[in-house]
Amino acid sequence: MNEKVLGILPARGGSKGIVGKNLHELAGKPLLAWAGEALLNAKSLSKCICSTDSEEIAICAKQLGLEVPFIRPENLSGDTAKIVDVILHALNFFSDLGFDFSHVALVQATSPTVNSEDIDAAVEIAIREDADTVFSGYKATSSHPSLMYSLEPNHQVSWLLKEGFHEKRRQEFKDIFIRSGLIYVIKTEVLFQKKSIYGDKLHSYEIEENRAITIDEEQDLEWAEFLFKNYE
């Protein structure tokens, strides 16, 4: 197998929802350690790095065993910085050193339930299916779109799905999945050509709904702490 996969964990120093979020403790570890350890334990990755603008985060990432080959430039460190530009910056950095990768495996500190098995499974799908992008998702149950509607100003209902699904029993609903941010595996050529993490040929890796956690606010941390202590 000639594929070379760059594992990347982006982690900014700034955060509006939770100050110092990526270093905030969750179940006895800095938040970024959960996703960072998943990268390090994955068998399918050629290199594992943290892309950060913070010296403090860089120290933590290096202590975990991640490489921190650069400090991210200021123009890629603000709230408006796009993740694809962060990834391309890393790829260009390594390309200038003579290292090229076929795929990128992206995990995020805000998704602490990701594990090495998730990463290896998503990489395997990407290579086996020649997918442009593989991303994680979970089966919609109580959040099924067949139950969803919007309201007009006069409280008139407009169903999200128009084919009469709302009249069916739940058992008759077609399986629908909701994208999560647990893991993305993207072809490098797609990143450069489309300037997007999404190519045309998309595949998904299914996870359990209770692992679709994104840490944005304090209550997300509290919920994750509860799950980590009580879920086996």
C-alpha positions in Angstrom: 0.0 0.0 0.0 1.6 3.3 -1.1 -0.9 5.6 0.7 0.7 7.9 3.2 -1.8 9.5 5.7 -1.1 12.7 7.7 -2.9 12.7 11.0 -3.7 16.3 12.0 -5.2 17.8 15.2 -5.9 21.5 14.9 -6.0 23.3 18.2 -6.3 27.1 18.5 -5.3 28.9 21.7 -8.4 31.2 21.5 -12.0 30.2 22.2 -15.1 32.2 22.7 -17.3 29.5 24.4 -14.8 28.2 26.9 -11.6 30.1 27.8 -8.6 27.9 27.1 -10.9 25.1 25.9 -8.4 22.8 24.3 -6.4 22.6 27.5 -9.4 22.3 29.7 -9.4 19.2 31.8 -11.9 16.4 30.8 -11.9 13.2 32.9 -8.4 13.8 34.1 -6.8 14.9 30.8 -6.5 18.0 28.8 -9.3 18.0 26.2 -6.9 17.8 23.3 -5.3 14.7 24.8 -8.2 12.5 23.9 -8.1 13.1 20.2 -4.3 13.4 20.3 -3.9 9.9 21.8 -6.4 8.5 19.2 -4.1 9.8 16.4 -1.0 8.4 18.1 -2.5 5.0 18.6 -3.9 4.7 15.0 -2.0 2.2 12.9 -2.8 3.7 9.5 -1.1 7.1 9.9 2.4 8.0 8.6 2.8 11.1 10.8 0.7 12.7 13.6 0.9 16.4 14.2 -0.8 19.2 16.1 -1.4 22.5 14.2 -1.6 25.3 16.7 -1.0 29.0 17.2 -0.3 28.6 20.9 3.0 27.8 22.6 1.2 26.4 25.6 -0.8 24.0 23.4 2.3 23.1 21.5 4.0 22.1 24.8 1.0 19.9 25.8 0.9 18.3 22.3 4.6 17.5 22.4 4.2 15.9 25.8 1.6 13.6 24.4 4.0 12.6 21.6 2.5 14.6 18.8 4.8 16.5 16.4 4.4 20.3 16.4 6.5 21.2 13.4 5.4 24.8 13.3 3.4 27.5 15.1 0.4 28.3 12.9 0.6 31.9 11.4 -1.7 34.6 12.7 -3.9 34.6 9.5 -4.9 31.0 10.2 -5.5 31.5 13.9 -8.7 33.6 14.1 -12.4 32.7 14.4 -12.8 33.0 10.6 -9.9 30.7 9.6 -11.2 27.8 7.5 -10.1 24.3 8.5 -9.2 23.5 4.9 -6.7 26.4 4.9 -5.2 25.1 8.1 -4.8 21.6 6.5 -3.3 23.0 3.3 -0.8 25.1 5.3 0.4 21.8 6.9 0.5 20.0 3.6 2.5 22.8 2.0 4.9 22.9 4.9 5.7 19.2 4.5 5.8 19.4 0.7 8.5 22.0 0.9 10.5 19.5 3.0 10.0 16.8 0.4 7.2 14.9 2.3 3.9 14.3 0.4 0.8 12.6 1.6 -2.1 10.8 -0.2 -4.7 11.5 2.5 -5.3 13.6 5.6 -7.0 12.2 8.7 -8.5 15.1 10.6 -9.6 14.8 14.2 -10.6 17.7 16.4 -10.0 18.4 20.1 -13.6 19.2 20.5 -14.5 15.5 19.6 -13.0 13.7 22.6 -14.8 10.4 22.0 -12.8 9.6 18.8 -10.5 6.6 19.1 -7.8 4.9 17.1 -10.2 2.3 15.8 -12.4 5.0 14.3 -9.4 6.5 12.5 -8.2 3.2 11.1 -11.7 2.2 10.0 -12.2 5.5 8.2 -8.8 5.3 6.5 -9.6 1.8 5.4 -12.9 2.9 3.9 -11.2 5.8 2.1 -8.6 3.5 0.5 -10.8 0.6 -0.2 -13.6 2.7 -1.8 -11.3 5.2 -3.4 -13.4 7.9 -1.6 -12.7 11.6 -1.9 -13.9 12.1 1.7 -14.9 9.8 4.5 -16.7 11.3 7.5 -18.4 10.0 10.6 -22.1 10.0 11.1 -24.8 8.5 13.3 -28.2 7.2 12.6 -31.0 9.7 13.3 -33.6 8.4 15.8 -35.5 11.0 17.8 -33.9 13.6 15.5 -35.3 12.0 12.4 -36.1 14.6 9.7 -39.5 13.0 9.2 -40.5 14.5 12.5 -39.1 18.0 11.7 -40.9 21.1 10.5 -40.5 24.8 10.2 -43.0 27.4 11.4 -44.2 30.4 9.4 -44.9 33.7 11.3 -48.6 32.7 11.6 -47.6 29.3 13.1 -48.4 27.4 9.9 -46.4 24.2 9.7 -44.1 23.3 6.8 -42.8 19.7 6.9 -39.1 19.3 6.2 -39.7 16.2 4.1 -42.6 16.6 1.7 -43.3 12.9 0.8 -45.7 12.3 3.7 -43.1 10.6 5.9 -44.7 12.3 9.0 -47.7 10.1 8.5 -45.7 6.9 8.8 -44.8 4.8 11.8 -41.3 5.3 13.1 -40.5 1.7 12.0 -41.2 2.7 8.4 -38.8 5.6 8.4 -35.9 5.3 6.0 -32.5 5.3 7.8 -31.1 8.8 7.7 -27.7 9.7 9.2 -26.4 12.9 10.8 -22.8 14.0 10.1 -20.6 14.3 13.1 -17.1 15.8 13.5 -15.5 12.8 15.0 -13.2 11.9 12.0 -12.6 13.0 8.5 -10.3 11.3 6.0 -9.7 13.4 2.8 -7.7 12.8 -0.3 -4.9 15.4 -0.5 -5.7 16.1 -4.2 -9.2 16.9 -3.3 -8.1 19.4 -0.7 -5.9 21.2 -3.2 -8.3 21.1 -6.1 -11.5 21.9 -4.4 -10.2 24.0 -1.4 -12.7 22.0 0.6 -12.7 18.9 2.9 -15.5 17.5 0.8 -15.0 15.9 -2.6 -17.5 14.5 -5.0 -17.3 10.8 -3.9 -18.4 10.8 -0.3 -18.5 7.8 2.1 -19.4 7.6 5.8 -18.3 5.7 8.8 -21.1 5.0 11.3 -20.7 5.8 15.0 -23.0 5.5 18.0 -25.2 8.5 18.6 -23.9 8.9 22.2 -20.4 9.4 20.9 -21.4 12.3 18.7 -20.2 14.9 21.2 -18.8 18.3 20.3 -17.4 20.5 23.0 -18.4 24.1 22.4 -19.9 25.3 25.7 -19.5 24.6 29.4 -22.6 22.4 29.4 -21.0 20.2 26.7 -18.0 19.6 29.0 -20.3 18.7 31.9 -22.2 16.3 29.7 -19.0 14.7 28.4 -17.6 14.4 31.9 -20.8 12.6 32.9 -20.6 10.2 30.0 -16.9 9.5 30.5 -17.5 8.6 34.1 -20.6 6.5 33.5 -20.4 5.0 30.0 -18.4 1.8 29.5 
